[in-house]
Every structure is written in structure tokens, then in C-alpha cells.
Amino acid sequence: MDNRNELIKLANTKMPFGKYKGHFLIHIPEPYLVWMKNEGFPKGKIGEQLALILEIKVNGLESLIYPLIKK
């Protein structure tokens, strides 16, 4: 259950800064996430979430996240 809650939280987290501020993390384009990875993800929870979103996108698993977004 805890993993599901974490995925729901990840799906509903919005970018707090930068070019994509206010966008759901899953909606950030993969090339931008790759650039961030190369520059170094920010420290803390947001950096971990961005890294996880990149892995989800690289592995084509976005369809698992979209249904969890609360509209």
C-alpha cells in the first residue's frame, strides 16, 4: 500500500521551479530530464522524484502514472 501511495504522490507532484514550473513531473519532456540528470538532479525529494520520472519515461511506463493523476 505504501508504494501505491508513493506513486500517487509522484503522479500528482508538480515541478516547483524552472522552465516547467507548475507542470506535473510526468509531463516534463524526457530530453529536459536527461539534461537535468547530466547537470545533476537537485538534492532531496524532488531530485529523487525527477530521477524516478526519468526512469519511468526511459522504460516507457508513463501509462502507469497517468491514471493516478487527480484532476
N, C-alpha and C positions, 0 to 999 in steps of 0.2 A: 504494500500500500504506500509506503514511504517513497518508493521510486516513482510511482504514478503521480503522487503529489508534486514531486520534484519536476517531472516532465510537464505537468500542468503549469507550474510556476515558470518554467523555462519558456513554454509556448506563449505565455502572457507577459513576458518581460519586454519592455521597450528600451531601446538604446537611449542612454541618459546624456549623451554628448555627441559632438561631431556632425559630420555630413548627414548622417541618418538618424539624428536625434528625433525621438518620438515614434520611430518605426519599430514594429515587432522585430525581435532579433532574427526570426526565421525569414523575414522579408529583406534582410540585408543581402546584397548580391555577393556571391561566392568570391569573385575577384577582389572585392573590398576586404573580405575576411582573410583572404590569403595575404593581401598587403599588410593587414594588421598583424597577422602571425609573424611575417617577416620583420616587421618593425618591433614586435614584442607586444603581446596582449597586455592590457592593463593588469595590475595586481588586484587580487581579491576576487570576489564572487562574480563580478561582471566579466572579468578576464576568463574565468573558468567557463562561464556560460557561452561566451563568444567562441572559445575553443571547441566546446561541445557542439555548438551550432555548425561550425565549420566541418566537423567530423560527420555530422548528420547529412550535410549537403554533399560532401565528397562521396558518401556512400549511398546517395540517392534515397534517403529515408525521410524526406520532408513530409511526405504524405502521412506519416505517423504523428507529426506535430500539428498540422493544420486543423484537424478536427478538435484539438484541445483548446484552441483559441476561443476565448469568451467574447462574444460580440455584443 
